[in-house]
């Protein structure tokens, strides 16, 4: 009996361990995403930011806006390029992404997918690991090379987070040296900077949940990932710290205090708190985060969220620190209805047709 219990324990430990490069690939779960963000400096001296995310879902478990897809799995992608100086952001929302047959079939991460615009043609996008933990990320508005300067960071220490029915596997690459080009208004700009990557998969739809998520990169090569998730009248919080020497710590006691600065979307009327104080009492960490650009709302049909770059300052165990980060706010009530979506889609289509046949 004891031997069986011992084997069962080790089976669970092994099955819930993240193994590389195996777990960089796709998993048979309800939802999964490969997410990237970064702060970039252009050869023109200006500051930019980007986000890119490919989602994989089971359509019979996750409600996709306006689409009933009779498939076992479906993909869609979102990306952003932000011009901090001009306070403009350039979002790309693709409702269906066509993933190639050879994706996820190579030893290291290889994803090749097409995003279709029925008027402007299609974009071939890639998330390809060209060497261990070195990637090429290509989409409509950027072409970047990202190389990890630290080993993967396993959230909660193991990469497995137990949150009742929302339990998830989750790892990050917190310090990615980045170079390449971004494209704004038809112009290519050479850029360099630092990026972040998240890979997460779970047997949970998350469609009715609310969360506040932060990735933080301090100037002394310490990174912090922290979030609070609200689901089924429960709150789950977690913070993880990756130190410059590669060691890590994890904390459940985290305070997220909005500082009263809200941005109200003119499109959805959703209210987003963009200024926050983050406290990790056990480590005497207090960080004030502020948005670098306010209008960063992503609208995916009738779903909406805020995603954008941050400036960071505060104290870490008694010493002053500064840095950069990203914020994601999901689950804010919206007044944006199906009618608005179809009306705006039709107007955009007509405008593009006019441009094409001028």
Secondary structure, 3 states (H helix, E strand, C coil): CHHHHHHHHHHHHHHCCCCCCHHHCCCCCCEEEEEEEEEEEECCCCEEEEEEEEEEECCCCCCECCECCCCCCEEEEEEEEEECCCCEEEEEEECCEEECCCCCCCCCCEEEEEEEECCCEEEEEEEEEEECCEEEEEECCEEEEEEECCCCEEHHHCCEECCHHHCEEEEEEEEEEEEEEEEECCEEEEEEEEEEEEEEEECCCCCCCEEEEEEEEECCCCEEEEEEEEECCEEEEEEEEECCCCCEEEECCCEEEECCCEEECCCCCCEEECCEEEEEHHHCEEEEEEECCCCCEEEECCEEEEEEEEEEEEEECCEEEEEEEEEEEECCCCCCCHHHHHHHHHHHHHHHHHHHCC
